[in-house]
Amino acid sequence: MLGVVTLLLLAVSPGLGSRLCSHVCQCFEHSDLVDCRSRGLVNVPHGLPHGTWLLDLGGNVLAEIRPHAFAGLWSLRVLVLAESSIQKLKTQAFYSLSYLEKLDMSRNNLSRLPADFSESLSSLKELRLEHNKLELLEPPCLERLESLEKLDLSHNRIRTLRSGAFRGLSRLRHLYLQGNQLTAVLDGAFSALPSLEVLLLGGNNITHIETNALVALRSLALLGLEGNHLEQLKFRAFLNLHTAGTHLLLAGNPWHCDCELHRVFSKLLSVRHLHVDDYSNVTCSQPWQLAGASLAWVDGQLCVAETVTVLVITGTVLVTVFGALVIAERNRKKKKKQSKHWGQGETDT
């Protein structure tokens, strides 16, 4: 986003009538672009043109966004607040920005979003919150982002996703959650996202995926689960993905390679609408004898080894049982013979 904004600002020639506004920012009259980047600002400046549609405040030291900070900027479409040391958003911080389409608050120090965060942002299509310190998404902070198509929450500290966290985001197509601290994909976490096409969950601490966690994602085209802590998978969790076609990324997990894992991946690879794009890079972590080996190379041997083990165990059990029967029969005959001998002795007496 910042690169695009920079190009836009550079593309506007000073010859078109640039001027200073609010004493610290550069305004471009014919394009309504306002450049306030890296000027040491601690507050949103006053006196900005009402017709401004792009405002870049990146690289400042704003600390917090106060109520009605952007009052009067009714035409604003793009707002950049990246790398501005923002720690807090006050109530009604974005009041009056009902036409805003893109908001970039990446690389700040936000730990939470206020409950009314989305109240005036019904036209927002893209929201960037990556590289903050968010730990939890508390409903209804995102609920009124009814036009949102892209949400970037990557590289935060989110540990869990509450049911309803994404309620109201019926048009969301891209959701980035990689690089957080999620430990599981829970049922209901994504139930309000029927239009979601891309879900990136790589680089978390995910150990399991609940059976119905993905069932509502009927438009999902890409699911990234690489670089987590998955050792096994439930095939049914993916069988519930009723999509035209979904690509899966599963490498970089500490897979426990056994016959069950082989069965799951065999089923995944056989389902027409599921595609494991990085299967050749899926490697074993356990048992230690297979550490680092490609699952694609050893998968055919996993169940063979298990079958041999079962046969050996079964054979051992049969031999043991047979031996026990033979010994029992010998003991029975021996007792019968002894009993007969004693009977003859008593007759002679």
Buried (B, 14 or more C-beta within 10 A) or exposed (E): BBEEBBEBBEEBEEEEEBEEBBEEBBBBBEBBBBBBBBBEBEEBBEEBBEEBBBBBBBBBBBBBBBEBBBEBBBBBBBBBBBBBBBBBBBEBBBBBBBBBBBBBBBBBEBBBBBEBBBBBBBBBBBBBBBBBBBBBBBBBBBBBBBBBBBBBBBBBEBBBBBBBBBBBBBBBBBBBBBBBBBBBBBBBBBBBBBBBBBBBBBBBEBBBBBBBBBBBBBBBBBBBBBBBEBBEBBBEBBBBBEBEEBBBBBBBBBBBBBBBBBBBBEBBEEBEEBBBBBBEBBBBBBEEEBEEBBBBEBBEBBBEEBEEEEEEEEEEEEEEEEEEEEEEEEEEEEEEEEEEEEEEEEEEE
